[in-house]
């Protein structure tokens, strides 16, 4: 019986930590959004190079910088849940998922299959082929498996770095997006 109590207390203490960021990653709040020059595999600019920061023209956007070597099912559940929230709750908002630090040819081949399987509606799956820390000015921590950067009006509203995440992490990103839009 005592072991069950210890287990229950441990779960209660550790559960909130699963919803918080794991690691510092991304630009500081209030910073002007830097260029995000990527190859768009499935989004609005499919099969083209595009600067999504310029293309979004300050509209509410969540940029997800994904370490291609760490992409897994829990991360995919996070992305699918976030996609649904953005589609349902935020007019003009969009998610730009940027794969970094991977074999570009393999990623280009994989992303259409991911899209076909998951059917994202408000998310572009893109590829960044430069430095493993992502586009210049985004300050992506190379140890982060996924960095979520919430922007609106051309400025960073929040940044979250994760080494472990799933759909339970979506509410914090949703709250940051809602707050960024409300402050407009």
Secondary structure by P-SEA (a helix, b strand, c coil): caaaaaaaaaaaaacccccccccccccccccccccccccccccccccccccccccccccbbbbbbcccccccaaaaaaaaaaaaaaacccccbbbbbbbcccaaaaaaacaaaaaaacccccbbbbbbcccccccccccccccccbbbbbbccccccbbbbbccccccaaaaaaaaaaaaaaac
